[in-house]
């Protein structure tokens, strides 16, 4: 009987060690996977940004749109949205770009990109030659500067 108990204890120790090793492997693999996902998120954003810098605006817009759909919780989400609107501006789609910049300005979480959106909206309004009172007051409503 004593021999039987010793065998069971030995088996249990081996199983506990095996389970511990399996647990450690699972934790490490999930950490590596998270690291890979973040790395590919950054790489995808940087690739799209480089395509924009190389002035391939149609392709850059596609890359940024794909980025936005694949990484909706990304810390780069708002910046990618700005790039989509900038691509539309560069491609001559001023009305579409205007709508995108206005949508960004209406987002309460977009404080970090509001100045950039205002800059591009002002550029669009100036270039569209539609300097109506409506556009001027719309720009002023989003600005921190009062126009006297």
C-alpha positions as CSV (number, residue, x, y, z in Angstrom):
1,X,0.0,0.0,0.0
2,X,2.8,2.4,0.9
3,X,4.5,1.7,-2.5
4,X,1.2,2.5,-4.3
5,X,0.9,5.9,-2.5
6,X,4.5,6.7,-3.5
7,X,3.7,5.9,-7.1
8,X,0.6,8.1,-7.1
9,X,2.5,11.0,-5.5
10,X,5.2,10.6,-8.1
11,X,2.6,10.7,-10.9
12,X,0.9,13.7,-9.4
13,X,4.2,15.6,-9.2
14,X,4.9,14.9,-12.9
15,X,1.4,16.0,-13.9
16,X,1.7,19.2,-11.8
17,X,5.0,20.0,-13.5
18,X,3.5,19.2,-16.9
19,X,0.5,21.4,-16.2
20,X,2.8,24.2,-15.0
21,X,4.9,24.0,-18.1
22,X,1.8,24.0,-20.3
23,X,0.5,27.0,-18.5
24,X,3.8,28.9,-18.9
25,X,3.9,28.1,-22.6
26,X,0.3,29.3,-23.1
27,X,1.0,32.6,-21.2
28,X,4.2,33.2,-23.2
29,X,2.5,32.4,-26.6
30,X,-0.3,34.8,-25.8
31,X,2.2,37.5,-24.9
32,X,4.1,36.9,-28.1
33,X,0.9,37.0,-30.1
34,X,-0.1,40.4,-28.5
35,X,3.3,41.7,-29.3
36,X,3.0,40.6,-32.9
37,X,-0.4,42.1,-33.2
38,X,0.8,45.5,-31.9
39,X,3.9,45.3,-34.2
40,X,1.8,44.6,-37.2
41,X,-0.5,47.5,-36.3
42,X,2.4,49.9,-36.1
43,X,3.9,48.5,-39.3
44,X,0.6,48.8,-41.2
45,X,0.3,52.4,-40.1
46,X,3.9,53.2,-41.0
47,X,3.5,51.6,-44.4
48,X,0.3,53.6,-45.2
49,X,2.0,56.8,-44.0
50,X,5.1,56.1,-46.2
51,X,2.8,55.5,-49.2
52,X,1.2,58.9,-48.5
53,X,4.6,60.6,-48.2
54,X,5.5,59.1,-51.6
55,X,2.4,60.9,-52.9
56,X,0.5,57.7,-53.9
57,X,-2.7,59.1,-52.5
58,X,-5.1,56.7,-53.9
59,X,-3.1,53.7,-52.6
60,X,-2.5,55.5,-49.3
61,X,-6.2,56.1,-48.8
62,X,-6.8,52.4,-49.4
63,X,-4.2,51.4,-46.9
64,X,-5.5,53.8,-44.3
65,X,-9.1,52.6,-44.9
66,X,-8.0,49.0,-44.4
67,X,-6.1,50.0,-41.3
68,X,-9.2,51.7,-39.9
69,X,-11.3,48.6,-40.5
70,X,-8.7,46.2,-39.1
71,X,-7.7,48.2,-36.0
72,X,-10.8,50.1,-34.8
73,X,-9.4,50.4,-31.3
74,X,-6.0,51.5,-32.3
75,X,-4.3,54.5,-30.7
76,X,-3.5,55.6,-34.3
77,X,-7.2,55.5,-35.3
78,X,-7.8,59.3,-35.3
79,X,-4.5,60.0,-37.1
80,X,-5.4,57.4,-39.8
81,X,-8.8,59.2,-40.2
82,X,-6.9,62.4,-40.7
83,X,-4.8,60.8,-43.4
84,X,-7.9,59.4,-45.2
85,X,-9.3,62.9,-45.3
86,X,-5.9,64.4,-46.4
87,X,-5.8,61.8,-49.2
88,X,-9.2,62.9,-50.4
89,X,-8.1,66.5,-50.3
90,X,-4.9,65.6,-52.4
91,X,-7.1,63.7,-54.8
92,X,-9.3,66.7,-55.3
93,X,-12.3,65.3,-53.4
94,X,-12.7,68.5,-51.4
95,X,-16.3,67.9,-50.4
96,X,-15.6,64.4,-49.2
97,X,-12.5,65.6,-47.3
98,X,-14.4,68.5,-45.8
99,X,-17.1,66.0,-44.5
100,X,-14.4,63.8,-43.0
101,X,-12.6,66.6,-41.3
102,X,-15.9,67.9,-39.9
103,X,-16.7,64.5,-38.6
104,X,-13.4,64.3,-36.8
105,X,-14.0,67.7,-35.3
106,X,-17.3,66.5,-33.9
107,X,-15.7,63.6,-32.2
108,X,-15.1,64.5,-28.5
109,X,-12.2,62.1,-28.3
110,X,-10.4,63.9,-31.2
111,X,-8.8,66.7,-29.2
112,X,-5.3,65.6,-30.3
113,X,-6.1,66.1,-34.0
114,X,-8.5,69.1,-33.9
115,X,-5.9,71.7,-34.8
116,X,-4.8,69.6,-37.8
117,X,-8.5,69.2,-38.9
118,X,-9.1,72.9,-38.5
119,X,-6.0,73.7,-40.7
120,X,-7.2,71.4,-43.5
121,X,-10.8,72.7,-43.3
122,X,-9.6,76.3,-43.6
123,X,-7.5,75.2,-46.6
124,X,-10.5,73.6,-48.2
125,X,-12.8,76.6,-47.5
126,X,-10.2,79.0,-48.9
127,X,-9.6,76.9,-52.0
128,X,-13.3,76.2,-52.7
129,X,-13.9,79.9,-53.2
130,X,-17.1,79.4,-51.2
131,X,-16.2,81.8,-48.4
132,X,-19.8,82.2,-47.3
133,X,-20.7,83.4,-43.9
134,X,-21.8,79.8,-43.1
135,X,-18.3,78.4,-43.6
136,X,-16.6,81.2,-41.7
137,X,-18.9,80.8,-38.7
138,X,-18.5,77.0,-38.9
139,X,-14.7,77.4,-38.7
140,X,-15.0,79.9,-35.8
141,X,-17.3,77.5,-33.9
142,X,-14.5,74.9,-33.8
143,X,-11.7,77.3,-33.1
144,X,-10.2,78.4,-29.9
145,X,-9.4,81.8,-31.3
146,X,-12.1,84.4,-31.4
147,X,-12.3,86.5,-34.6
148,X,-12.9,90.1,-33.9
